[in-house]
Amino acid sequence: MLRTTCLLLAAATLAAAGGNEKGKAFLAENAGKEDVVTLASGLQYKVLKKGAGVHHPTADSSCSCHYHGTLIDGTVFDSSYDRGSPTDFAPNQVIKGWTEAMQLMVEGDQWEMTIPSDLAYGDGGSPPKIGGGDTLIFKMEILKINGNKVAAMRCNPASGDGCNEKEKKYIAKTKAKANLDLPKEIARLAKMKGAAMKPELSAWLERRLHILQHDSMKEL
């Protein structure tokens, strides 16, 4: 059984990889399923349970979590649920797919994440169970945010519900742009993630991506 320490990898040590053919095919099929959201990074998720929390963890905030990880063929390689004990870690201490997802979740959220190889263990894999280029599936739940928090992203661009004034102005400005290439703008902002910037700028970057990736914005 893989232990949690196998997941606590610095992002710099992860090898970039396009993924193996089975993983690519699985991701393509999964993207078309109902309620599956595909982010600009390639991470896919489906909300299994919505939590009552109103905050996201910051990148360096320790969280108590439960998770269950499998390969696409159903092989279990690690599970805190099976061990009967949650594990504490911060978003910036784990694989890239988790780093991104955790900062979008709130306390009580339970997601099913389908993680491409380049957001997991890359070409090197994590022997003996995770091979090079493997796509991974996780059921993950944030039980408690133990450290710093930021206000949850609840903004609905279609209705304006949950949006603050800055977000409303950004939505109006974006919708007013003629010939906006939405996928290109999402990709541009996604490339900025991970760059050195002040926490408030990083938080605003995440909020813009959240707005642009909302289903209602795809009609622009």
Secondary structure, DSSP 8 states (H G I E B T S, - for coil): ---GGGT---GGG-------HHHHHHHHHHHTSTT-EE-TTS-EEEEEE-----EEE-TT--EEEEEEEEETT--EEEEHHHHT--EEE-GGGS-HHHHHHHTT--TT-EEEEEE-GGGTTGGG-BTTTB-TT--EEEEEEEEEE-S-EEE-----TTT-TT--HHHHHHHHHHHH-TT--HHHHHHHHHHHTTS---HHHHHHHHHHHHHHTSGGGGG-
